[in-house]
Amino acid sequence: MKKSVEKIRSDIPFLDSGIIYLDNAATTPTPEPVIEAMLEYYHEYSGNIGRGLHRVTKRATEAFESSREKIARVINSEPEEIVYSKNTTEALNLLARGLNLKKGDKVIATVLDHHSNLIPWQRIEKEAGIELEIIHKCPNFIVDPTAVEEAIDEKTQIVTMPSVSNAFGTRQPVEEVSKIAKENNALFSVDAAQSVGHMPVDVEEMGCDFLAAPGHKGLLGPQGTGFLYIREEMIDDIEPLLYGGGIVKAVEEHKCELVEPPQVFDAGTPNIPGIIGLGRAAEYVLDIGLEKIKRRERRLVDQILEINSIDNIEVYGPKSAKKRGGVVSFNLKGLDSHEVSSLLDEIGNIATRSGHHCAEPAMKYFNLNGNARASVHYYNTGGEVDKFIEVLTGVAEELT
């Protein structure tokens, strides 16, 4: 049974306070069924996973492992290609470290990348001496694939980019860039933090080798959860970020035999209830329907884009939602972005985000001192957007 907007809102008591929550690009509220799945673990089978033979461990292990299949359904992958992480940042660090790049290798990233998809590569640049090239050609805040084509060469090992810019909301040409990478025998990685759970994502159609996403954004899952998709042909080539208990078959004083992927990436006691909650969250968004979520978010974003008509408002990126995710970034002349978000909160109980959104190089490149950002999910309503526009209009009028 498909879930209505009203049903989704009833599953999120957080909204009962009257808040208009337009900060979904940072984190989303967690619906009751997801919380209940985690509570069920704590109340009924709160044991560790792994080798234990008692029924509690067996049930916990089964629930923990079943989340791989649920996540795989969201992105059209195989469960064995899903590696758990605590967020997108950890997933991308795992990838950057696990590739074991060497001096002379090249990585191509973009100026639009979130810090979490830039700093890990900077670290490898410093430690291993790789070449990190940043693509700057981004008309209308969208990466130009021809710039990637010009930059890629025989030294390039991997190209990485966001699927949707978290700072500007623009959808990026990942399919085109993926083809360019493949034609040049380079790997392709996608930071999908702003797309997974917000729209259909198909790793086969995208043609990516790696894809990272969090649980706490589009998937409506708990904080402290996420995953890295690793294409099956590549998973044996990625070195785990952590070593220790839980990932070994046998250990001697000076060597050990590790378990197979993807469990080899689960060293130590993981966030068992969180991963169980993440699996339930994946089911939850699948039950709503990813295409349905995309269509609704697109309508809401088109509605938000009406702020283009407000005097002294500058909106960044395309004027239509077709080339956007669920994010609209803007500035109001005469006010700092933090002042804009503070006024929206104080006047209308409207939650937005402000600043550089962990994309400081992008802000500097486009000569911006940050921006304000409104971001939606399926549960948001047209009435909430109307209120947002009304309050923002009032703030703008006070400045004229």
Buried (B, 14 or more C-beta within 10 A) or exposed (E): EEBEBEEBBBBBEEBEEEBBBBBBBBBBBBBEBBBBBBEBBEEEBEBBBBEEEEEEBBBBBEBBBBBBBBBBBBBBBBBBBBBBBBBBBBBBBBBBBBBEBEEEBBBBBBBBBBBBBBBBBBBBBEEBEBBBBBBBBBEEBBBBBEBBBEBBEEEBBBBBBBBBBBBBBBBBBBBBBBBBBBEBEBBBBBBBBBBBBBBBBBBEEBBBBBBBBBBBBBBBBBBBBBBBBBBEEBBEEBEBBEBEEBBBEEEEEEEEEBBEBBBBBBBEEBBBBBBBBBBBBBBBBBEBBBEEBBEBBBBBBBBBBEBEEBEBBBBBBBEEBEBBBBBBBBBBEEBBBBBBBBBBBEBBBBBBBBBBBBBBBBBEBBEBEBBBBBBBBBBBBEEBBEBBBEBBBEBBEEEE
